[in-house]
Amino acid sequence: MIDLNMKSISKIPFFKENFNDDFISALASKFIEEKLVPFNTIFSKNDPSNFLYILCDGEIEYFVEIPEGSASILNIQTISG
């Protein structure tokens, strides 16, 4: 599983360009694969987090609530992995 995680991380330009293979291997050893069902909330604004999420496959949407009285209610973006 570490080799698969390392391959996934190595495809991300930020990691590939800024870190050596030893660091990426150490990072990969800490990964936990998580499969989510549609409409599952990963985290909400102001929630503390001790995790780094990397999307390997699928799509993720994030929503930002606009304060009441603004022209728009929600700002939505979809990211594919």
C-alpha positions, 0 to 999 in steps of 0.5 A, a space after each residue: 500500500 505504501 508504494 501505491 500511496 507514494 506513486 499517488 503523492 509523486 504525481 502531485 507537482 507540489 510534492 514532486 518539486 519540493 520534497 525528496 523520495 525519502 520524505 514522500 515515502 515517510 509521508 506515504 507510510 502515514 496515509 489512510 485510504 478513505 472511501 466516501 459516499 456521495 454527499 458525505 461532509 469531510 469537514 466544515 468551516 472552523 472544524 479543527 483538522 489533523 489531516 491532509 486530504 488528497 483526492 485520487 479519484 472522483 469529484 469533490 464539491 465545496 460550498 461557501 455560504 455567503 452572508 445573508 443579504 448578499 447577491 448570492 447564496 452559495 458559491 460552488 466549485 467542483 474539483 475532479 481527481 
